[in-house]
Amino acid sequence: MKVVDTIALILILIGAINWGLIGFFSFDLVRVIFGNMSMVSRIIYALVGIAAIYGFSYFGRLKTDM
């Protein structure tokens, strides 16, 4: 499970950095690298979204660790 957690965290960070770039500079890094809503960019966005949903499970695990 640790590998899945690490991959999810990396994807969440990529999404957060991309949203920060969009918010501060109107610069969409995923679009620049992979194209405007190409199949690859759509997959990247979908994976980041799935990782974010999976990231909610961190809250449940934090509660049990305390």
PDB file of N, CA, C and O in Angstrom:
ATOM      1  N   MET A   1       0.824  -1.195   0.000  1.00  0.00           N
ATOM      2  CA  MET A   1       0.000   0.000   0.000  1.00  0.00           C
ATOM      3  C   MET A   1       0.866   1.256   0.000  1.00  0.00           C
ATOM      4  O   MET A   1       0.429   2.312  -0.457  1.00  0.00           O
ATOM      5  N   LYS A   2       2.082   1.146   0.507  1.00  0.00           N
ATOM      6  CA  LYS A   2       2.950   2.312   0.574  1.00  0.00           C
ATOM      7  C   LYS A   2       3.294   2.838  -0.826  1.00  0.00           C
ATOM      8  O   LYS A   2       3.423   4.047  -1.016  1.00  0.00           O
ATOM      9  N   VAL A   3       3.442   1.942  -1.800  1.00  0.00           N
ATOM     10  CA  VAL A   3       3.742   2.366  -3.171  1.00  0.00           C
ATOM     11  C   VAL A   3       2.565   3.147  -3.744  1.00  0.00           C
ATOM     12  O   VAL A   3       2.756   4.179  -4.388  1.00  0.00           O
ATOM     13  N   VAL A   4       1.350   2.658  -3.512  1.00  0.00           N
ATOM     14  CA  VAL A   4       0.152   3.351  -4.003  1.00  0.00           C
ATOM     15  C   VAL A   4       0.036   4.727  -3.343  1.00  0.00           C
ATOM     16  O   VAL A   4      -0.304   5.709  -4.002  1.00  0.00           O
ATOM     17  N   ASP A   5       0.321   4.792  -2.042  1.00  0.00           N
ATOM     18  CA  ASP A   5       0.278   6.075  -1.339  1.00  0.00           C
ATOM     19  C   ASP A   5       1.286   7.055  -1.921  1.00  0.00           C
ATOM     20  O   ASP A   5       0.979   8.234  -2.093  1.00  0.00           O
ATOM     21  N   THR A   6       2.482   6.576  -2.223  1.00  0.00           N
ATOM     22  CA  THR A   6       3.520   7.443  -2.787  1.00  0.00           C
ATOM     23  C   THR A   6       3.132   7.948  -4.168  1.00  0.00           C
ATOM     24  O   THR A   6       3.300   9.129  -4.471  1.00  0.00           O
ATOM     25  N   ILE A   7       2.617   7.063  -4.999  1.00  0.00           N
ATOM     26  CA  ILE A   7       2.183   7.473  -6.345  1.00  0.00           C
ATOM     27  C   ILE A   7       1.045   8.481  -6.252  1.00  0.00           C
ATOM     28  O   ILE A   7       1.035   9.479  -6.974  1.00  0.00           O
ATOM     29  N   ALA A   8       0.083   8.222  -5.361  1.00  0.00           N
ATOM     30  CA  ALA A   8      -1.043   9.146  -5.183  1.00  0.00           C
ATOM     31  C   ALA A   8      -0.546  10.502  -4.719  1.00  0.00           C
ATOM     32  O   ALA A   8      -0.999  11.532  -5.217  1.00  0.00           O
ATOM     33  N   LEU A   9       0.384  10.515  -3.767  1.00  0.00           N
ATOM     34  CA  LEU A   9       0.909  11.786  -3.270  1.00  0.00           C
ATOM     35  C   LEU A   9       1.641  12.558  -4.368  1.00  0.00           C
ATOM     36  O   LEU A   9       1.503  13.778  -4.460  1.00  0.00           O
ATOM     37  N   ILE A  10       2.404  11.872  -5.186  1.00  0.00           N
ATOM     38  CA  ILE A  10       3.105  12.537  -6.301  1.00  0.00           C
ATOM     39  C   ILE A  10       2.098  13.141  -7.273  1.00  0.00           C
ATOM     40  O   ILE A  10       2.263  14.281  -7.708  1.00  0.00           O
ATOM     41  N   LEU A  11       1.056  12.387  -7.615  1.00  0.00           N
ATOM     42  CA  LEU A  11       0.036  12.913  -8.529  1.00  0.00           C
ATOM     43  C   LEU A  11      -0.712  14.095  -7.926  1.00  0.00           C
ATOM     44  O   LEU A  11      -1.024  15.056  -8.629  1.00  0.00           O
ATOM     45  N   ILE A  12      -0.999  14.031  -6.634  1.00  0.00           N
ATOM     46  CA  ILE A  12      -1.671  15.149  -5.966  1.00  0.00           C
ATOM     47  C   ILE A  12      -0.784  16.392  -6.001  1.00  0.00           C
ATOM     48  O   ILE A  12      -1.272  17.498  -6.234  1.00  0.00           O
ATOM     49  N   LEU A  13       0.514  16.213  -5.772  1.00  0.00           N
ATOM     50  CA  LEU A  13       1.437  17.351  -5.820  1.00  0.00           C
ATOM     51  C   LEU A  13       1.549  17.926  -7.228  1.00  0.00           C
ATOM     52  O   LEU A  13       1.603  19.144  -7.398  1.00  0.00           O
ATOM     53  N   ILE A  14       1.585  17.062  -8.234  1.00  0.00           N
ATOM     54  CA  ILE A  14       1.612  17.549  -9.627  1.00  0.00           C
ATOM     55  C   ILE A  14       0.370  18.384  -9.900  1.00  0.00           C
ATOM     56  O   ILE A  14       0.464  19.457 -10.495  1.00  0.00           O
ATOM     57  N   GLY A  15      -0.798  17.899  -9.469  1.00  0.00           N
ATOM     58  CA  GLY A  15      -2.031  18.654  -9.668  1.00  0.00           C
ATOM     59  C   GLY A  15      -2.023  19.972  -8.926  1.00  0.00           C
ATOM     60  O   GLY A  15      -2.476  20.987  -9.454  1.00  0.00           O
ATOM     61  N   ALA A  16      -1.509  19.966  -7.696  1.00  0.00           N
ATOM     62  CA  ALA A  16      -1.461  21.200  -6.904  1.00  0.00           C
ATOM     63  C   ALA A  16      -0.518  22.219  -7.534  1.00  0.00           C
ATOM     64  O   ALA A  16      -0.832  23.409  -7.588  1.00  0.00           O
ATOM     65  N   ILE A  17       0.620  21.763  -8.003  1.00  0.00           N
ATOM     66  CA  ILE A  17       1.562  22.677  -8.660  1.00  0.00           C
ATOM     67  C   ILE A  17       0.947  23.238  -9.933  1.00  0.00           C
ATOM     68  O   ILE A  17       1.069  24.431 -10.209  1.00  0.00           O
ATOM     69  N   ASN A  18       0.285  22.386 -10.710  1.00  0.00           N
ATOM     70  CA  ASN A  18      -0.347  22.860 -11.941  1.00  0.00           C
ATOM     71  C   ASN A  18      -1.423  23.899 -11.641  1.00  0.00           C
ATOM     72  O   ASN A  18      -1.500  24.920 -12.325  1.00  0.00           O
ATOM     73  N   TRP A  19      -2.264  23.651 -10.615  1.00  0.00           N
ATOM     74  CA  TRP A  19      -3.289  24.632 -10.250  1.00  0.00           C
ATOM     75  C   TRP A  19      -2.680  25.917  -9.723  1.00  0.00           C
ATOM     76  O   TRP A  19      -3.207  27.002  -9.970  1.00  0.00           O
ATOM     77  N   GLY A  20      -1.575  25.807  -9.000  1.00  0.00           N
ATOM     78  CA  GLY A  20      -0.880  27.015  -8.550  1.00  0.00           C
ATOM     79  C   GLY A  20      -0.367  27.841  -9.718  1.00  0.00           C
ATOM     80  O   GLY A  20      -0.486  29.066  -9.720  1.00  0.00           O
ATOM     81  N   LEU A  21       0.203  27.168 -10.713  1.00  0.00           N
ATOM     82  CA  LEU A  21       0.677  27.878 -11.906  1.00  0.00           C
ATOM     83  C   LEU A  21      -0.478  28.535 -12.658  1.00  0.00           C
ATOM     84  O   LEU A  21      -0.350  29.654 -13.156  1.00  0.00           O
ATOM     85  N   ILE A  22      -1.601  27.831 -12.736  1.00  0.00           N
ATOM     86  CA  ILE A  22      -2.770  28.403 -13.401  1.00  0.00           C
ATOM     87  C   ILE A  22      -3.261  29.628 -12.629  1.00  0.00           C
ATOM     88  O   ILE A  22      -3.562  30.661 -13.226  1.00  0.00           O
ATOM     89  N   GLY A  23      -3.340  29.513 -11.315  1.00  0.00           N
ATOM     90  CA  GLY A  23      -3.853  30.615 -10.497  1.00  0.00           C
ATOM     91  C   GLY A  23      -2.955  31.837 -10.483  1.00  0.00           C
ATOM     92  O   GLY A  23      -3.439  32.965 -10.576  1.00  0.00           O
ATOM     93  N   PHE A  24      -1.661  31.624 -10.369  1.00  0.00           N
ATOM     94  CA  PHE A  24      -0.744  32.756 -10.262  1.00  0.00           C
ATOM     95  C   PHE A  24      -0.330  33.337 -11.613  1.00  0.00           C
ATOM     96  O   PHE A  24      -0.174  34.551 -11.747  1.00  0.00           O
ATOM     97  N   PHE A  25      -0.153  32.471 -12.613  1.00  0.00           N
ATOM     98  CA  PHE A  25       0.435  32.929 -13.873  1.00  0.00           C
ATOM     99  C   PHE A  25      -0.402  32.629 -15.113  1.00  0.00           C
ATOM    100  O   PHE A  25       0.031  32.928 -16.226  1.00  0.00           O
ATOM    101  N   SER A  26      -1.589  32.045 -14.948  1.00  0.00           N
ATOM    102  CA  SER A  26      -2.423  31.611 -16.075  1.00  0.00           C
ATOM    103  C   SER A  26      -1.629  30.704 -17.012  1.00  0.00           C
ATOM    104  O   SER A  26      -1.725  30.822 -18.234  1.00  0.00           O
ATOM    105  N   PHE A  27      -0.852  29.806 -16.433  1.00  0.00           N
ATOM    106  CA  PHE A  27       0.021  28.912 -17.191  1.00  0.00           C
ATOM    107  C   PHE A  27      -0.332  27.472 -16.839  1.00  0.00           C
ATOM    108  O   PHE A  27      -0.116  27.039 -15.707  1.00  0.00           O
ATOM    109  N   ASP A  28      -0.868  26.733 -17.795  1.00  0.00           N
ATOM    110  CA  ASP A  28      -1.256  25.339 -17.590  1.00  0.00           C
ATOM    111  C   ASP A  28      -0.126  24.444 -18.099  1.00  0.00           C
ATOM    112  O   ASP A  28       0.016  24.230 -19.303  1.00  0.00           O
ATOM    113  N   LEU A  29       0.667  23.931 -17.175  1.00  0.00           N
ATOM    114  CA  LEU A  29       1.844  23.136 -17.518  1.00  0.00           C
ATOM    115  C   LEU A  29       1.475  21.845 -18.236  1.00  0.00           C
ATOM    116  O   LEU A  29       2.164  21.449 -19.176  1.00  0.00           O
ATOM    117  N   VAL A  30       0.413  21.187 -17.818  1.00  0.00           N
ATOM    118  CA  VAL A  30      -0.008  19.943 -18.462  1.00  0.00           C
ATOM    119  C   VAL A  30      -0.392  20.210 -19.909  1.00  0.00           C
ATOM    120  O   VAL A  30      -0.051  19.429 -20.798  1.00  0.00           O
ATOM    121  N   ARG A  31      -1.094  21.300 -20.150  1.00  0.00           N
ATOM    122  CA  ARG A  31      -1.491  21.641 -21.520  1.00  0.00           C
ATOM    123  C   ARG A  31      -0.273  21.939 -22.381  1.00  0.00           C
ATOM    124  O   ARG A  31      -0.219  21.536 -23.542  1.00  0.00           O
ATOM    125  N   VAL A  32       0.702  22.641 -21.820  1.00  0.00           N
ATOM    126  CA  VAL A  32       1.903  22.992 -22.583  1.00  0.00           C
ATOM    127  C   VAL A  32       2.693  21.738 -22.953  1.00  0.00           C
ATOM    128  O   VAL A  32       3.194  21.622 -24.072  1.00  0.00           O
ATOM    129  N   ILE A  33       2.801  20.802 -22.011  1.00  0.00           N
ATOM    130  CA  ILE A  33       3.604  19.597 -22.274  1.00  0.00           C
ATOM    131  C   ILE A  33       2.869  18.602 -23.165  1.00  0.00           C
ATOM    132  O   ILE A  33       3.463  18.052 -24.093  1.00  0.00           O
ATOM    133  N   PHE A  34       1.577  18.362 -22.895  1.00  0.00           N
ATOM    134  CA  PHE A  34       0.864  17.277 -23.571  1.00  0.00           C
ATOM    135  C   PHE A  34      -0.183  17.727 -24.574  1.00  0.00           C
ATOM    136  O   PHE A  34      -0.769  16.885 -25.254  1.00  0.00           O
ATOM    137  N   GLY A  35      -0.438  19.015 -24.689  1.00  0.00           N
ATOM    138  CA  GLY A  35      -1.418  19.507 -25.651  1.00  0.00           C
ATOM    139  C   GLY A  35      -2.740  19.845 -24.987  1.00  0.00           C
ATOM    140  O   GLY A  35      -3.038  19.398 -23.879  1.00  0.00           O
ATOM    141  N   ASN A  36      -3.524  20.648 -25.694  1.00  0.00           N
ATOM    142  CA  ASN A  36      -4.798  21.127 -25.171  1.00  0.00           C
ATOM    143  C   ASN A  36      -5.832  20.014 -25.234  1.00  0.00           C
ATOM    144  O   ASN A  36      -6.373  19.721 -26.300  1.00  0.00           O
ATOM    145  N   MET A  37      -6.106  19.393 -24.089  1.00  0.00           N
ATOM    146  CA  MET A  37      -7.082  18.308 -23.930  1.00  0.00           C
ATOM    147  C   MET A  37      -6.842  17.158 -24.913  1.00  0.00           C
ATOM    148  O   MET A  37      -7.783  16.586 -25.464  1.00  0.00           O
ATOM    149  N   SER A  38      -5.562  16.833 -25.119  1.00  0.00           N
ATOM    150  CA  SER A  38      -5.242  15.637 -25.882  1.00  0.00           C
ATOM    151  C   SER A  38      -5.583  14.425 -25.027  1.00  0.00           C
ATOM    152  O   SER A  38      -5.926  14.567 -23.853  1.00  0.00           O
ATOM    153  N   MET A  39      -5.493  13.256 -25.600  1.00  0.00           N
ATOM    154  CA  MET A  39      -5.808  12.045 -24.850  1.00  0.00           C
ATOM    155  C   MET A  39      -4.866  11.889 -23.654  1.00  0.00           C
ATOM    156  O   MET A  39      -5.299  11.490 -22.573  1.00  0.00           O
ATOM    157  N   VAL A  40      -3.595  12.197 -23.839  1.00  0.00           N
ATOM    158  CA  VAL A  40      -2.625  12.066 -22.746  1.00  0.00           C
ATOM    159  C   VAL A  40      -2.930  13.062 -21.628  1.00  0.00           C
ATOM    160  O   VAL A  40      -2.892  12.698 -20.453  1.00  0.00           O
ATOM    161  N   SER A  41      -3.231  14.312 -21.979  1.00  0.00           N
ATOM    162  CA  SER A  41      -3.523  15.305 -20.942  1.00  0.00           C
ATOM    163  C   SER A  41      -4.806  14.947 -20.197  1.00  0.00           C
ATOM    164  O   SER A  41      -4.902  15.180 -18.993  1.00  0.00           O
ATOM    165  N   ARG A  42      -5.783  14.388 -20.890  1.00  0.00           N
ATOM    166  CA  ARG A  42      -7.022  13.967 -20.227  1.00  0.00           C
ATOM    167  C   ARG A  42      -6.740  12.826 -19.254  1.00  0.00           C
ATOM    168  O   ARG A  42      -7.334  12.766 -18.178  1.00  0.00           O
ATOM    169  N   ILE A  43      -5.840  11.924 -19.626  1.00  0.00           N
ATOM    170  CA  ILE A  43      -5.463  10.825 -18.734  1.00  0.00           C
ATOM    171  C   ILE A  43      -4.744  11.373 -17.510  1.00  0.00           C
ATOM    172  O   ILE A  43      -4.993  10.924 -16.391  1.00  0.00           O
ATOM    173  N   ILE A  44      -3.848  12.348 -17.715  1.00  0.00           N
ATOM    174  CA  ILE A  44      -3.135  12.974 -16.596  1.00  0.00           C
ATOM    175  C   ILE A  44      -4.134  13.621 -15.641  1.00  0.00           C
ATOM    176  O   ILE A  44      -4.059  13.411 -14.431  1.00  0.00           O
ATOM    177  N   TYR A  45      -5.063  14.402 -16.174  1.00  0.00           N
ATOM    178  CA  TYR A  45      -6.064  15.054 -15.330  1.00  0.00           C
ATOM    179  C   TYR A  45      -6.914  14.015 -14.594  1.00  0.00           C
ATOM    180  O   TYR A  45      -7.227  14.198 -13.418  1.00  0.00           O
ATOM    181  N   ALA A  46      -7.285  12.941 -15.266  1.00  0.00           N
ATOM    182  CA  ALA A  46      -8.090  11.898 -14.633  1.00  0.00           C
ATOM    183  C   ALA A  46      -7.314  11.211 -13.510  1.00  0.00           C
ATOM    184  O   ALA A  46      -7.866  10.958 -12.439  1.00  0.00           O
ATOM    185  N   LEU A  47      -6.040  10.910 -13.751  1.00  0.00           N
ATOM    186  CA  LEU A  47      -5.226  10.264 -12.720  1.00  0.00           C
ATOM    187  C   LEU A  47      -5.038  11.173 -11.505  1.00  0.00           C
ATOM    188  O   LEU A  47      -5.071  10.710 -10.365  1.00  0.00           O
ATOM    189  N   VAL A  48      -4.841  12.460 -11.757  1.00  0.00           N
ATOM    190  CA  VAL A  48      -4.706  13.409 -10.640  1.00  0.00           C
ATOM    191  C   VAL A  48      -6.007  13.470  -9.849  1.00  0.00           C
ATOM    192  O   VAL A  48      -5.980  13.525  -8.619  1.00  0.00           O
ATOM    193  N   GLY A  49      -7.129  13.462 -10.528  1.00  0.00           N
ATOM    194  CA  GLY A  49      -8.422  13.477  -9.845  1.00  0.00           C
ATOM    195  C   GLY A  49      -8.658  12.219  -9.025  1.00  0.00           C
ATOM    196  O   GLY A  49      -9.147  12.292  -7.898  1.00  0.00           O
ATOM    197  N   ILE A  50      -8.314  11.072  -9.582  1.00  0.00           N
ATOM    198  CA  ILE A  50      -8.456   9.813  -8.847  1.00  0.00           C
ATOM    199  C   ILE A  50      -7.539   9.809  -7.635  1.00  0.00           C
ATOM    200  O   ILE A  50      -7.930   9.361  -6.557  1.00  0.00           O
ATOM    201  N   ALA A  51      -6.313  10.311  -7.808  1.00  0.00           N
ATOM    202  CA  ALA A  51      -5.363  10.378  -6.694  1.00  0.00           C
ATOM    203  C   ALA A  51      -5.889  11.295  -5.594  1.00  0.00           C
ATOM    204  O   ALA A  51      -5.713  11.009  -4.409  1.00  0.00           O
ATOM    205  N   ALA A  52      -6.529  12.388  -5.978  1.00  0.00           N
ATOM    206  CA  ALA A  52      -7.083  13.309  -4.979  1.00  0.00           C
ATOM    207  C   ALA A  52      -8.213  12.638  -4.197  1.00  0.00           C
ATOM    208  O   ALA A  52      -8.305  12.793  -2.979  1.00  0.00           O
ATOM    209  N   ILE A  53      -9.058  11.906  -4.886  1.00  0.00           N
ATOM    210  CA  ILE A  53     -10.130  11.184  -4.203  1.00  0.00           C
ATOM    211  C   ILE A  53      -9.530  10.135  -3.266  1.00  0.00           C
ATOM    212  O   ILE A  53      -9.990   9.975  -2.136  1.00  0.00           O
ATOM    213  N   TYR A  54      -8.514   9.427  -3.730  1.00  0.00           N
ATOM    214  CA  TYR A  54      -7.826   8.448  -2.885  1.00  0.00           C
ATOM    215  C   TYR A  54      -7.161   9.141  -1.699  1.00  0.00           C
ATOM    216  O   TYR A  54      -7.067   8.560  -0.618  1.00  0.00           O
ATOM    217  N   GLY A  55      -6.703  10.366  -1.888  1.00  0.00           N
ATOM    218  CA  GLY A  55      -6.051  11.122  -0.829  1.00  0.00           C
ATOM    219  C   GLY A  55      -6.949  11.374   0.369  1.00  0.00           C
ATOM    220  O   GLY A  55      -6.453  11.599   1.473  1.00  0.00           O
ATOM    221  N   PHE A  56      -8.259  11.340   0.173  1.00  0.00           N
ATOM    222  CA  PHE A  56      -9.168  11.504   1.306  1.00  0.00           C
ATOM    223  C   PHE A  56      -9.002  10.373   2.318  1.00  0.00           C
ATOM    224  O   PHE A  56      -9.320  10.544   3.495  1.00  0.00           O
ATOM    225  N   SER A  57      -8.512   9.231   1.874  1.00  0.00           N
ATOM    226  CA  SER A  57      -8.316   8.119   2.805  1.00  0.00           C
ATOM    227  C   SER A  57      -7.210   8.426   3.813  1.00  0.00           C
ATOM    228  O   SER A  57      -7.149   7.799   4.871  1.00  0.00           O
ATOM    229  N   TYR A  58      -6.334   9.384   3.497  1.00  0.00           N
ATOM    230  CA  TYR A  58      -5.292   9.777   4.442  1.00  0.00           C
ATOM    231  C   TYR A  58      -5.905  10.300   5.732  1.00  0.00           C
ATOM    232  O   TYR A  58      -5.362  10.063   6.811  1.00  0.00           O
ATOM    233  N   PHE A  59      -7.014  11.000   5.642  1.00  0.00           N
ATOM    234  CA  PHE A  59      -7.653  11.550   6.818  1.00  0.00           C
ATOM    235  C   PHE A  59      -8.116  10.438   7.763  1.00  0.00           C
ATOM    236  O   PHE A  59      -7.955  10.553   8.978  1.00  0.00           O
ATOM    237  N   GLY A  60      -8.678   9.385   7.225  1.00  0.00           N
ATOM    238  CA  GLY A  60      -9.095   8.268   8.047  1.00  0.00           C
ATOM    239  C   GLY A  60      -7.926   7.577   8.718  1.00  0.00           C
ATOM    240  O   GLY A  60      -8.027   7.150   9.868  1.00  0.00           O
ATOM    241  N   ARG A  61      -6.815   7.465   8.003  1.00  0.00           N
ATOM    242  CA  ARG A  61      -5.640   6.829   8.577  1.00  0.00           C
ATOM    243  C   ARG A  61      -4.975   7.717   9.620  1.00  0.00           C
ATOM    244  O   ARG A  61      -4.422   7.209  10.595  1.00  0.00           O
ATOM    245  N   LEU A  62      -5.019   9.035   9.434  1.00  0.00           N
ATOM    246  CA  LEU A  62      -4.463   9.942  10.440  1.00  0.00           C
ATOM    247  C   LEU A  62      -5.247   9.851  11.735  1.00  0.00           C
ATOM    248  O   LEU A  62      -4.671   9.883  12.822  1.00  0.00           O
ATOM    249  N   LYS A  63      -6.556   9.739  11.618  1.00  0.00           N
ATOM    250  CA  LYS A  63      -7.412   9.664  12.793  1.00  0.00           C
ATOM    251  C   LYS A  63      -7.108   8.408  13.612  1.00  0.00           C
ATOM    252  O   LYS A  63      -7.118   8.446  14.842  1.00  0.00           O
ATOM    253  N   THR A  64      -6.838   7.299  12.925  1.00  0.00           N
ATOM    254  CA  THR A  64      -6.551   6.047  13.637  1.00  0.00           C
ATOM    255  C   THR A  64      -5.134   6.055  14.227  1.00  0.00           C
ATOM    256  O   THR A  64      -4.868   5.330  15.185  1.00  0.00           O
ATOM    257  N   ASP A  65      -4.223   6.861  13.670  1.00  0.00           N
ATOM    258  CA  ASP A  65      -2.864   6.927  14.170  1.00  0.00           C
ATOM    259  C   ASP A  65      -2.758   7.769  15.439  1.00  0.00           C
ATOM    260  O   ASP A  65      -1.814   7.606  16.212  1.00  0.00           O
ATOM    261  N   MET A  66      -3.712   8.662  15.659  1.00  0.00           N
ATOM    262  CA  MET A  66      -3.652   9.560  16.809  1.00  0.00           C
ATOM    263  C   MET A  66      -4.168   8.925  18.058  1.00  0.00           C
ATOM    264  O   MET A  66      -4.182   9.559  19.113  1.00  0.00           O
TER     265      MET A  66
END
